[in-house]
Amino acid sequence: MDRIELKYGCNPNQKMASISIEEGRLPVTVLNGRAGYINLLDALNGWQLVSSLASATGLASAASFKHVSPAGAAVGLALNDTERHMYFINEKTELSDLACAYVRARGSDRMSSFGDFISLSCECDLSTALIIKSEVSDGVIAPSYSKEALEVLKKKKGGSYTILQIDADYEPPLLEQRSVFGITFTQMRNTQILDRAVLKPIVTTNTALPSEAELDLLVALNTLKYTQSNSVCYAKHGQTIGVGAGQQSRIHCTRLAGDKADMWQLRQSERVLSLPFLPNLSRNDKDNAVELFLRSETAQCRRFLSTDVSPMAEEERRSFLDQVSGVSLASDAFFPFRDNIDRASQSGVGYIVQSGGSLRDEEVIQACNEHGMVMITNGIRLFHH
């Protein structure tokens, strides 16, 4: 049996923590630092997400995990000028495809990604390592690291930054087990492949599904496969822009993720892009300032700014969001009522994929038709616990 002893489990009082494998060697090697129990849960779920997303799209992929759900996930599409600005990336900074993927994954929900565990689908290069260096993060997992990237990462957190290497060729057994209250649960692991083949049938009047939307739907679906259920995910430009995880009510997932997606959109408004940050303000403080500004908490926001700013009025917010379109949305199970569709429309959703199978499927389809949306009901449920 191969085993790695851990400092403790989920909490400091939960001693005798470890990870192990009955036969052969563990597919994970600790190159630096000391991974914790939750770190490893994030790392192994995140690795599965990025490897499946890269396989489905053929693009470099990255994920930012916190507490066993992705705060964000993305593929390596180049950033436009506005995205560089909102993610605090200098216009002269050269970014590899993998670096773009992580900037996008982190940028999906920068507040939630604070202290994340990063997963990368391919070798971590220097470009990606330099981006990671500038963010607050607990660790990273990748199949390999360039010599230059490893040198940069080993200096992070005073030399204690956790760096894990995963065997990309490792294939786990078909059956997986877990123990709860002394009882062992066994099931087949979820081997569902989520590529373009699952983007059918289209059940709405509108059947026009552009390639950009197909990519976004694949990002959202592969993200949901490794997100605590119930979950809903909004995506745009090859990245998640709002993940609603672990809610008991489907509409609460849709609202939570939709509110996050709206915040992502509003970060691109001129009011936010032109905020007068204090000189030398850290990225984390800029994130806090943006969050406070968009929540109209301008008194608290003031300490991060060089001059006073007026709050963003609700009419101004709504006017900006009303111009948003082409957002994709995926759900890990069926929508039981049309209220999810009506809420999604407020965040510019034009493309939806869900399992279908509700008693009110026709009502949900009708709502999509009223909003001019394209919807796929592929019969695939993606619960994850």
N, C-alpha and C positions, 0 to 999 in steps of 0.2 A: 504493500500500500504506500502510495506517495502522498505526503501530507505537508501543509504549510500551517504552522501555528500562528494564530492571530492574537493581538493584544487583548481584545475582548469581543463580545458579540455586538448586538444592536445597541446595548447600553453598558456602561462600565461595570455594573454589578453582574453582568452575564459573562462569567469567566469560562475557561476551558474551550475557547473558540478556535476553530480551525477549518480549513478546506482540505479535502482529500479525494483520492480516486482509488477504487479497488484494484484495478489492473492497469499496468503500464505507468507512464509518467503523466503528471499534470500538464495540461497544454499551456499553462501560464507560468512565466518566469518573472520573478521580481528583479528588475535591473537596478532599481534605486528606491530608497525609502522603505516604508512599511505599510502595506495596504491593510485597511480595516475591513470588517465584515460587510458593512454597507457599501464601502468602496468597491468590493469585489462583486456584490450583487449588481451595482451600477455598471461596472466594467463588463461583466459577462452578458448582461442584457443589452448594453450598448454595442458591444462587438457583434452580437447577432443582428441587431438592427442595421448597422452600417454595412455589414457584409451582405445581407440580403438586399439592401437598397442598392448597393453597388452592382450586385448581380442583376437586379431587375432593370437598371438604367444604363449600365456600362459607364457610370461616372464616379469619380472620387466622392466619397461620402463621409460625413462626420455627424456625431451626435453629442449633445451636452446633457448629461443625466444628473438628476438630483432625487434622492430617496426613491429609487427604483422606478422612476418614470422619466421620460425625456422632457427636458425644458424646451429643447429644440433639436431639430435634425434637418440636414440639408445635403444637397449635391453641389459639386464644384462649378457652378456657373459664375462667370466673371461679374464683378460688381460694377454697377453704373455709378456716376458721380454722386447722385443723391444717396445711394446706399453706402458709399465710402464715407460720406459726411455723417450720416446717422449712426454709423458703426465706429466712428472716430479713427478711420484709416486714412493716413496721409495720401494725397493724390500721387505722390512720387514713390510710394511703397509698392514694390513688386510682389505680387501674390501668386503662388502656385495654385493649381486647381484645388488641391487638398486644403490649402490655407483659405481659399475662398469658401470652401465647404464649411470649415470650422467657424469662420467669421459669420457666415449666415446662420449656422446652428446656434451659436452664442447670441447672435443678434435677434433671434426669434423672440426671446423673452429675457433680456439681459438681467433684469432683477432676479428672476428665478434661477438663472445660470450662475449666480454668485457662489463660488465654492463648488463648482461642478466637477464631475468626473468625465473626462473626454474620451470618446471612442473614435478611432480613425480606421478607414477601410484599407489603407495601403501604407507603404513606408512613410514615416514621419520625416519630412524634409526640413531643411533649415528655415525656409519661409514659414512653414506652419509652426515650428518651434519658437520662432521669434514672436509670432502672434500669441501663442500660449504664454510665453514669458511675461507679456504685458497684462495678463488677466489673472484674477484671483481664482485659483483652481486647486482641487485636492490631488488630481492625478490624471494619468493618460494611459490608454491601452492601444497598441498598434501591433501589426505583424512584424515590423522591423523599424529601425531608426538609422538614419544616416549618422556618420561619425560626428559631423558638425552639429546636427540636431541634438544628439545625445549629450554633447558637451554643454550646450545651452540649457537643456532641461535639468541636468544634474546640479546646476547651480541655483535652481529655483527653490524658494522657501528655505534658504540657508543650507541647501544641500539635502534637504529631507523630502523633496518632492517625489511622490510615488510614480514610478515608471514601470509599466507592465508590458511584457512581450507575449503575444498570443500566437500559438501555432495555427496558421491559417488553414492548414490541411486537416486539422483535428475534426473528426466527425463523432458527435456523442452517440451513445446507444439510443435505439428507437424508443425504449421505455425510460421514463424519468420518474423519480420518486421524491417525496418529501415527507417529513414527519411532523405531525401536529398533535400535541397533547398525548404523545406516546403512541400515536396511531400512524401507520405508514400508508400514504396515498400513492397509487401508481396509475400512470396514464401514458399513452403515446404522446411524445412531444409534438408540438404543432409544426408540421413540415409543410404547411400550405405555402406555395410559392405565389408571390404577389407581383406579377409582371403585367404587361399589357393584355395578356390573355384573359385576365379577370375583369377587364373593363367592358363588360357586356352582361346582359342585354341592356340597351337603352330603352326605357319604357315611357319616355315623355314625347310630346309632339315635336319639340326641338331635339334634333339628333346631331347637331353640329358640334363635334368634340375636337378642338384643335390640338396639335401635338403638345403645345405648352401646357394645356390643361391636363392632358394625359400624364405628363411628367409630374405635375403637382399632385394629382390624385395618387400616383404611385408613392410619392414622398409621404403623403398623409396615411395611406394604407399601411405601409411598412412601419411607420411610426406607431400606429395604433396597435400593431401586433405585439409591441413590447411596452405598452402603456397600461397602467392599472385601470381596470374597468370600473364603471362605465366610462367610455371615453369618446371624444369627438375631436377632430383636428381640422383646422383651416390651413391652407397652403397657398403660396404665391411665389413666383420666380424661383422655383426649385427648392423651397424651404418651407418649413412650418412657420406660421405666423401667429398661431394660437392653439394651444393644447389644453383641453378640458379633461382632466384625469380624475379617476377615482370618485365620481359622483354617483349617488344612488338613483338620481333622476336624470333621464335623458335630456330634458329641456334645460336642466341646470348645467349639464355638460356643454350644451350648445350656447347657452348664455355666457358661461365662464370663458370658453374658448373664443367666442365672438367678441367679448369685451377686450380680451388680450389682442385679438386681431385688429380691433379698432385702434388700440393704443399703438400697435406697430404701424398702421397706416398714418396715424396722426404725427408720428415721429418724423414723417416726411414733409409735413407742412412747413411753410416758410416761417411761421411763428416759432416753431421748435428749432428749426435749423439755424435761426438767427438769434437764439438766446444768448445774452451777453455773459458767458461764463467768466468767473474770475480767472486770472492768469494761473497757469500751472495746476489747474484743478484736475484731480485724478479722474479716470474713466468712471470709477464707481460713484464718485460724487456727481459727475455729470448725469449718470443714470438716475440717481436719486433726484436731482434737480428736474430732469425731464418728467419723471413720474409725478412729482409734486405739482409741477406746472400743469400737466394734463389733468390732474385731479382738482385743479383750481385751488390748491393749497399754496397760494402765492406768498403768504407770510412766512411759511416754513421754507419755501423755495428761495427766498430773498438772500439767505446767507451764502448761497452758491453763486450769486450774480453780482456783477459790478454796478448795475443800475436797476431801478425798479421796472417791473413789467406789469402790464394789465392782464387779468385773467383771460383765458380763452372762453368766450361766451358759448353757451350751448348752441345758439344759432350758428355760430362760426364753425363749431365742431361738426354739426349736422350738415352744414353746407359742404364742408370738405369731404365727409364720408359719403355723401350722396353722389359724389363723382367717382367713387371706387367701383370697379367692376372686374369680372374675370377671376374672382377668387374661387378656389376649389375647396370642397368639404367632404370629409369621410367620417363615417360612424362605425363603431365596432359591432353594432347590431342595428336592428331595424328602428325606424322612427315610428313611435306609436301614435303620434298625433301631428297634425299639420303645423302646430305652433313652432316646432323646430325649423320648419321651412320658412315660415314668416320671419322668425328671428334671424335666420341665416341671410335672408334677402337684405336686411338692414346693414349687413357688413359686406355687401357687394358680391355675394356668392352667385356664381353662374353655373357651376358644375358640382354634382353630388354623386358619391358612390356609397351605397349601403346594402345591407343584406336583403332587405325586403322580408316579407312574411308576417307583417302586422295585419290584424283584422281590418285596419283602416288604410291599407295600402292605396286604394283608389282615391281616398281623400288626400293622402300625401302626394300622390301623382298629380291630382288636380291642382293642388297648391303650387307645385313646381310649374305646371303649365301656365297658371295665372301669372307667375313671375318670370316666365320665359326661360326657365332653367333647363339644363340637360341633367337627367338623373339615370343612373345605372343601379339596378338591383341584381347583384351577382350571387346572392344566396350564400355568402361566406360570412360567418360570424367570427369575430376576433377577440373574444374575451381573454383577458390575461390577469392572473392573480398569483 
